[in-house]
Structure formats: structure tokens, C-alpha cells
Amino acid sequence: MLHRLFKRSQPSGPSQIEGQSNEASVPVLLLTGFLGSGKTTLLNEILTDPRMAGTAVIVNEFGSVPIDHGLVRVGSERYFQTTTGCICCTATSDIRVSLYELHDAMQKRKIPAIDRVIIETTGLADPAPIINSIIPGGAPATALRDHVVARQFRLSGVVTTFDVLNGRMTLQSVIGGWKQLAFADHIVLTKTDLADERKDWVRELKLLNPAAHFHDKNDADFKIADLLDGDAYSISGKAEDVGGWLAMEALTEHADHTHDIHRHGDKIEAVVLTHDVPLSPQALQTFLHVITTNTRSGLLRLKGIFALADNLEKPAIAHAVQHRLYPIERLSAWPDHDRSSRVVLIGLDMPLGPIRDLFRAVAASPSRKRGART
């Protein structure tokens, strides 16, 4: 499902991975990183840079209900779109269609010209098919749209966020986490201020990607501008696996699980819970506590926006990564017209029945005529 929050138009097409950049083309920055590693937070900081005024933003979310789009501070002057589902399976169509529509909207003067595009992927996305759909010589062009995208856009760089608190799990359990790091031009270490000890992650991750530039997001010398200096994406200096992955992706059909936007492979899945009536703060705390402290919940990531009865105008935002629940924050206003509570849980072999039952239980009240939806 595609949520069109602004019109655009453009495709991508072939050339060569190390090909010359077209100075007239629009640079595209790919922002990736595993679940809960801080991509949206970094994206918001990037968008505060004065040089990013003419930026279009495309955010991909796993599951059918977008949450992150409400957390990106794009402002009225920016052009913003969300896609939902498994973008690593539909990358060629979704990314090329999104870029083509952006170009088309500029051509028809429906929007002003843009200077750059940032694509934030879901934390589960395999970057290879996404990169292949934009770089010269990548995925074959199957429509005129693809040739237009190839001429009008270029991949300028890949930025990957890496959560040092959960880094070991990322490296050990999900191949997508490895590939996000291996393809990166810049690797941004996040949550270093919360780590109990300073591990030399740079030395370890350089074995995976010797060409990457490393940044500590909490370092006083960290500069957003350092992430934006790319001209044309190159695999030069990266691990040998990178070229192989790109070549393999060009020959691979991604039809395995495009039918179910709530699943990624055989085990990772998303469950979406919604409720139409404001919750009590205590009910929300109960739900979050049980989900994040239960070692058998299978939770990898939780993110949600909630209407709370104590202040209907300021929704609550909840985040959790595995068993770490971050402090609940209140937004100053709702990001859109939808004022229902909605939460997405992403996990491995989650007990979906008990999770839905728990949400219904904490949301239930005899005085409410409408109940929870799943």
C-alpha cells in the first residue's frame, strides 16, 4: 500500500556502479539501519541542516500502518511520502515509482524543484535491491519510467545507523543487519551515551566494511554535514561480498513474500494494534511493561502513537527495542488527522494471540462503545 502525501514522478535505469555522476541529476541519500537504531532521530537532525531546505523525503515502514511518518519533522515546505510493506521485496517498483512520480510532479510544476531526496528504509530492509534500483548498471529497466529515473536521479551515498547497545544481536541474528553495514559509506554509532562500557566497535565493523567512515553521534565533533558530502555511490574499497550481492540481486525475483506486508521472511512479522477511544496512561504503561519485560514475547521493535485521556491534544509516543523501553514522550500536537491509538510490534515468532488479548484487556472499559481493533 502506498500513502501518497505528495505527487512525484521518476524511474531509474542502467549505467555502471562506478559510473560518472550526472551533475544535472538529483542526488539520493539512502538512510538505513536495523530496527530501533535511531534512523528517524538522525533523519530529523539532518533535516535541520540549512542545506537540506529543498529535500524530498521517502520513508518506508514495515506493516500496514505508518507510524514513523508522524515522527519526521518535515514541515510544510517539504515533500514527503511513506510506503508500507517489505521494501526489500518491492524495491524496484516502489522506489522507482516514487522517484518517477516526484520527477513528474516537478515537470508539471505541481511542486517546486527539489535539490535532493532522502530515502529512509525500514529496519528490516535489505539494501541491495534498493541500491540496485537506483545505481547505473543495476536492476534492468522494465518501463520508460525506469529510464527516466536513471537519467534524473543518482544514488549519492548510503548512511547506516548502528545501535551499540543491541549491536551484537544485530550482527548475530539477521543478515540484513550485516548488509546494511557492508553497503554503507558512513556508519553512525548511536546510543553510545547509554552504553555501560566503550567497546571498540569501529575496529570490529571495519572488518565488515573497510571503506566506511565512522561517526559517533554523541561525540562533540559529530557533524551532520560530513554525511552529505557524497557525489556518486561507489562500492570501491568495500568488502568483496558487496559486488556479489548486487550482481545476485539483479538476477533474483523478489516475489517470495510481496503478498503479505506484515511478514519479512519466515519468522519476522509485524502486528498492528489500533484503538479508537483514548486510553488511560495507566493502561498504556501496563501494556508496554508486560510486552517489554516478557522474555518470550519475541519483540524486536515497538513503536506507537497513543491518544491518552489525560490530554487529548498531545499524543504519547512509545518506543522499545527488544526489552528496553524508552521514556514515553508527548508530542505538542497530532501529526495528522488520525487521532486513534496505533502501535506496530515487530518480532520473531511473536505469540500474536496473547498480545492481541493483552491489548484488548488494557484498552477495555464498560463505558466504551467502540473497542480495540487488530
C-alpha positions as CSV (number, residue, x, y, z in Angstrom):
1,M,0.0,0.0,0.0
2,L,1.3,3.4,-1.0
3,H,0.4,6.5,1.0
4,R,0.8,9.4,-1.4
5,L,1.3,12.5,0.7
6,F,2.6,14.4,-2.4
7,K,2.8,13.7,-6.1
8,R,6.1,12.9,-7.9
9,S,7.5,11.1,-10.9
10,Q,10.7,9.3,-11.9
11,P,12.4,6.0,-12.7
12,S,15.8,4.5,-12.6
13,G,17.9,2.7,-15.1
14,P,21.3,1.2,-16.1
15,S,24.8,2.5,-16.3
16,Q,27.7,1.3,-14.2
17,I,28.3,1.1,-10.5
18,E,31.4,3.3,-10.7
19,G,29.9,5.5,-13.5
20,Q,30.3,9.2,-13.7
21,S,27.7,11.3,-11.9
22,N,25.3,13.4,-13.8
23,E,25.6,16.9,-12.3
24,A,22.1,17.7,-13.5
25,S,20.6,14.7,-11.7
26,V,19.1,14.9,-8.2
27,P,21.2,13.2,-5.5
28,V,19.5,10.5,-3.5
29,L,20.8,9.6,0.0
30,L,19.8,6.2,1.4
31,L,19.4,6.1,5.2
32,T,19.3,2.6,6.6
33,G,20.0,0.8,9.9
34,F,18.5,-2.1,11.9
35,L,15.3,-1.8,13.9
36,G,15.5,0.8,16.6
37,S,18.9,2.1,15.7
38,G,17.9,5.7,15.5
39,K,17.3,6.4,11.8
40,T,14.3,8.7,12.3
41,T,16.1,10.6,15.0
42,L,19.1,11.1,12.7
43,L,16.8,12.0,9.8
44,N,15.2,14.8,11.8
45,E,18.7,16.1,12.7
46,I,19.7,16.0,9.0
47,L,16.6,18.0,8.0
48,T,17.6,20.8,10.4
49,D,20.7,21.5,8.3
50,P,20.1,24.7,6.3
51,R,21.5,23.0,3.2
52,M,18.6,20.5,3.3
53,A,15.9,23.0,2.6
54,G,14.9,21.6,-0.8
55,T,14.7,18.0,0.3
56,A,12.1,15.4,-0.5
57,V,11.7,12.6,2.0
58,I,10.5,9.0,1.3
59,V,10.0,6.8,4.4
60,N,9.4,3.1,4.2
61,E,7.7,1.3,7.1
62,F,7.2,-2.4,7.8
63,G,3.5,-3.2,8.3
64,S,0.3,-1.7,7.0
65,V,0.0,1.3,9.5
66,P,2.6,4.0,9.2
67,I,3.9,5.4,12.5
68,D,7.3,6.9,11.6
69,H,5.9,9.4,9.2
70,G,4.3,11.2,12.1
71,L,7.6,11.5,13.8
72,V,9.5,13.0,10.9
73,R,9.6,16.8,11.2
74,V,9.3,17.5,7.5
75,G,7.4,20.8,7.9
76,S,5.0,22.3,5.3
77,E,7.8,23.2,2.9
78,R,9.0,19.6,2.4
79,Y,7.7,16.9,0.1
80,F,7.0,13.7,2.0
81,Q,5.8,10.2,1.1
82,T,5.5,6.9,3.0
83,T,5.5,3.4,1.7
84,T,4.4,0.4,3.8
85,G,5.3,-3.2,3.4
86,C,8.5,-5.1,2.7
87,I,10.5,-2.7,0.6
88,C,13.4,-5.1,0.0
89,C,10.9,-7.3,-1.9
90,T,9.3,-4.5,-3.9
91,A,12.2,-2.0,-4.0
92,T,12.4,-1.8,-7.8
93,S,8.8,-0.9,-8.2
94,D,8.2,1.2,-5.1
95,I,11.4,3.2,-5.2
96,R,11.4,3.8,-9.0
97,V,7.7,4.7,-8.9
98,S,8.2,7.1,-6.0
99,L,11.1,8.8,-7.8
100,Y,9.3,8.9,-11.1
101,E,6.2,10.5,-9.5
102,L,8.4,13.1,-7.8
103,H,10.0,14.0,-11.2
104,D,6.6,14.1,-12.9
105,A,5.2,16.5,-10.2
106,M,8.2,18.8,-10.7
107,Q,7.8,18.7,-14.5
108,K,4.1,19.6,-14.2
109,R,5.0,22.4,-11.7
110,K,2.8,20.8,-9.0
111,I,5.8,21.2,-6.6
112,P,8.9,23.3,-6.8
113,A,12.2,21.8,-7.9
114,I,14.0,19.8,-5.3
115,D,17.7,19.6,-4.6
116,R,17.9,16.1,-3.1
117,V,16.0,13.1,-1.9
118,I,16.4,11.1,1.3
119,I,15.0,7.6,1.5
120,E,14.7,6.1,5.0
121,T,14.2,2.4,4.8
122,T,12.5,0.1,7.3
123,G,15.0,-1.5,9.7
124,L,14.5,-4.9,8.0
125,A,15.3,-3.8,4.5
126,D,18.0,-5.5,2.5
127,P,19.8,-2.5,0.9
128,A,21.0,-4.5,-2.2
129,P,17.8,-4.4,-4.2
130,I,17.1,-0.8,-3.3
131,I,20.6,0.3,-4.3
132,N,20.3,-1.8,-7.5
133,S,17.2,0.0,-8.5
134,I,19.0,3.4,-8.5
135,I,22.6,2.8,-9.5
136,P,23.8,2.7,-13.1
137,G,24.0,-0.9,-14.3
138,G,21.7,-2.2,-11.5
139,A,18.3,-3.7,-11.9
140,P,17.2,-3.9,-15.6
141,A,14.8,-1.2,-16.8
142,T,11.4,-2.7,-17.5
143,A,9.5,0.5,-18.4
144,L,10.0,4.0,-19.8
145,R,9.7,5.2,-16.1
146,D,12.9,3.3,-15.2
147,H,14.9,5.1,-17.9
148,V,13.6,8.5,-16.7
149,V,14.6,7.7,-13.1
150,A,18.1,6.7,-14.4
151,R,18.6,10.0,-16.1
152,Q,17.1,12.2,-13.4
153,F,18.4,10.7,-10.1
154,R,21.6,9.3,-8.8
155,L,22.5,7.5,-5.6
156,S,24.9,9.8,-3.8
157,G,25.6,7.8,-0.7
158,V,24.4,5.3,1.9
159,V,24.3,6.2,5.6
160,T,23.7,3.4,8.2
161,T,22.9,3.8,11.9
162,F,24.3,1.2,14.3
163,D,22.9,0.8,17.8
164,V,25.8,-0.1,20.0
165,L,23.5,-1.4,22.8
166,N,22.0,-4.1,20.6
167,G,24.8,-4.4,18.1
168,R,25.7,-7.9,19.0
169,M,22.2,-9.2,18.3
170,T,22.1,-7.3,15.0
171,L,25.3,-8.9,13.8
172,Q,24.4,-12.4,15.0
173,S,20.8,-12.9,14.1
174,V,19.9,-11.0,10.9
175,I,21.8,-11.0,7.6
176,G,20.1,-7.7,6.7
177,G,21.9,-6.0,9.5
178,W,25.2,-7.1,8.1
179,K,24.4,-6.0,4.6
180,Q,23.2,-2.5,5.8
181,L,26.6,-2.0,7.3
182,A,28.6,-3.5,4.4
183,F,27.0,-1.2,1.8
184,A,27.4,2.0,3.9
185,D,29.6,5.0,3.0
186,H,29.0,6.3,6.6
187,I,28.3,4.3,9.7
188,V,26.8,6.4,12.6
189,L,27.2,4.8,16.0
190,T,24.1,5.6,18.1
191,K,23.3,5.2,21.8
192,T,26.9,5.4,22.8
193,D,25.9,7.7,25.7
194,L,23.8,4.8,27.1
195,A,26.5,2.1,26.9
196,D,28.0,0.8,30.1
197,E,31.4,0.4,28.6
198,R,33.1,1.7,25.5
199,K,33.6,-1.1,23.1
200,D,35.8,-0.6,20.1
201,W,33.0,-1.1,17.5
202,V,34.9,0.7,14.8
203,R,37.7,-1.8,14.7
204,E,35.2,-4.7,14.6
205,L,32.9,-3.1,12.0
206,K,35.9,-2.2,9.7
207,L,36.4,-5.9,9.1
208,L,32.9,-5.9,7.6
209,N,33.3,-2.6,5.7
210,P,36.9,-1.2,5.5
211,A,35.8,1.7,3.3
212,A,33.2,3.2,5.7
213,H,33.6,6.5,7.5
214,F,32.6,6.1,11.2
215,H,30.9,8.7,13.4
216,D,29.9,8.7,17.0
217,K,26.5,10.5,17.1
218,N,27.1,11.6,20.7
219,D,30.6,12.9,20.0
220,A,31.1,16.6,20.4
221,D,32.8,16.7,17.0
222,F,30.0,14.9,15.1
223,K,28.8,17.0,12.1
224,I,25.8,16.3,10.0
225,A,27.5,17.9,7.1
226,D,30.0,15.0,7.0
227,L,27.2,12.6,6.0
228,L,26.1,14.7,3.0
229,D,29.4,15.1,1.0
230,G,28.8,12.2,-1.4
231,D,28.6,12.7,-5.2
232,A,28.0,9.3,-6.7
233,Y,27.8,6.0,-4.8
234,S,30.7,3.6,-5.2
235,I,31.5,0.1,-4.0
236,S,35.2,0.8,-4.3
237,G,37.1,-0.4,-1.2
238,K,34.1,-2.1,0.3
239,A,34.1,-5.9,1.1
240,E,34.1,-8.2,-1.9
241,D,30.7,-9.5,-0.9
242,V,29.0,-6.2,-1.8
243,G,29.6,-6.6,-5.5
244,G,28.4,-10.2,-5.4
245,W,25.3,-9.2,-3.5
246,L,24.4,-6.6,-6.1
247,A,25.0,-9.0,-9.0
248,M,22.9,-11.7,-7.3
249,E,20.1,-9.2,-6.7
250,A,20.0,-8.2,-10.3
251,L,19.2,-11.9,-11.2
252,T,16.7,-12.6,-8.3
253,E,13.0,-12.5,-8.4
254,H,11.5,-10.9,-5.3
255,A,8.1,-12.5,-5.3
256,D,8.5,-14.7,-2.2
257,H,6.5,-12.6,0.3
258,T,5.2,-9.5,-1.5
259,H,1.7,-10.8,-0.9
260,D,2.0,-10.2,2.9
261,I,3.2,-6.8,4.0
262,H,3.2,-8.0,7.6
263,R,5.9,-10.6,7.1
264,H,9.6,-10.5,6.3
265,G,10.9,-14.0,5.6
266,D,9.6,-16.9,7.6
267,K,9.9,-15.6,11.1
268,I,9.9,-11.8,11.4
269,E,6.5,-10.3,11.3
270,A,4.6,-7.2,12.3
271,V,1.3,-7.0,14.2
272,V,-0.6,-3.7,14.2
273,L,-3.0,-2.8,17.0
274,T,-5.4,0.1,16.9
275,H,-7.9,1.7,19.3
276,D,-10.5,4.4,18.6
277,V,-11.0,5.7,22.2
278,P,-8.4,7.4,24.3
279,L,-6.5,5.1,26.7
280,S,-5.7,5.9,30.3
281,P,-2.0,6.5,31.0
282,Q,-2.0,3.5,33.4
283,A,-3.4,1.2,30.7
284,L,-0.7,2.2,28.3
285,Q,2.0,1.7,30.9
286,T,0.7,-1.8,31.8
287,F,0.6,-2.9,28.1
288,L,4.2,-1.6,27.5
289,H,5.6,-3.1,30.7
290,V,4.2,-6.6,30.0
291,I,5.3,-6.6,26.4
292,T,8.8,-5.4,27.0
293,T,9.5,-7.5,30.2
294,N,8.2,-10.8,28.9
295,T,11.3,-12.6,27.6
296,R,9.1,-14.8,25.4
297,S,7.3,-12.0,23.5
298,G,9.8,-12.2,20.7
299,L,9.8,-8.4,20.4
300,L,12.4,-6.7,18.3
301,R,10.8,-3.3,17.9
302,L,7.8,-1.5,19.2
303,K,6.7,2.0,18.1
304,G,3.3,3.6,18.6
305,I,1.4,6.8,18.9
306,F,-1.4,6.9,21.5
307,A,-4.3,9.1,22.4
308,L,-4.4,9.4,26.2
309,A,-7.3,10.5,28.3
310,D,-5.3,13.0,30.4
311,N,-4.5,15.2,27.4
312,L,-6.3,14.5,24.2
313,E,-4.4,17.2,22.2
314,K,-0.9,15.8,23.0
315,P,-0.4,12.2,21.8
316,A,2.1,10.0,23.5
317,I,4.9,8.3,21.6
318,A,6.3,5.0,22.8
319,H,9.5,3.2,21.6
320,A,11.0,0.0,22.6
321,V,13.9,-2.1,21.2
322,Q,13.8,-5.7,22.4
323,H,13.4,-5.4,26.2
324,R,14.5,-1.8,26.5
325,L,11.5,0.6,26.8
326,Y,12.4,4.2,26.3
327,P,10.7,7.0,28.2
328,I,7.3,8.0,26.8
329,E,7.2,11.4,25.1
330,R,4.4,13.7,24.4
331,L,4.1,15.5,21.0
332,S,2.9,19.1,21.0
333,A,0.1,18.2,18.6
334,W,-1.1,15.3,16.4
335,P,0.9,14.8,13.2
336,D,-2.2,14.2,11.1
337,H,-6.0,13.9,11.2
338,D,-6.0,10.4,12.6
339,R,-6.4,10.6,16.3
340,S,-6.6,6.9,17.1
341,S,-4.1,5.0,19.0
342,R,-1.9,2.7,16.8
343,V,1.1,0.6,17.6
344,V,3.3,-1.6,15.5
345,L,5.2,-4.5,17.1
346,I,7.9,-6.3,15.0
347,G,9.3,-9.5,16.3
348,L,10.5,-13.1,15.9
349,D,7.8,-15.8,16.4
350,M,5.7,-13.5,18.5
351,P,2.7,-15.0,20.4
352,L,0.2,-13.0,18.4
353,G,-3.0,-14.2,20.2
354,P,-1.8,-13.3,23.7
355,I,-0.5,-10.0,22.5
356,R,-3.9,-9.1,21.0
357,D,-5.7,-10.3,24.1
358,L,-3.5,-8.2,26.3
359,F,-4.1,-5.0,24.2
360,R,-7.9,-5.6,24.3
361,A,-7.8,-6.2,28.0
362,V,-5.9,-3.0,28.9
363,A,-8.0,-0.9,26.4
364,A,-11.4,-2.3,27.5
365,S,-13.8,-0.3,29.6
366,P,-17.6,-0.9,30.2
367,S,-18.3,2.7,29.3
368,R,-16.7,2.5,25.9
369,K,-18.9,1.6,22.9
370,R,-16.0,1.1,20.5
371,G,-13.2,-1.3,21.2
372,A,-9.7,-2.2,20.1
373,R,-9.1,-3.3,16.5
374,T,-6.4,-5.7,15.2
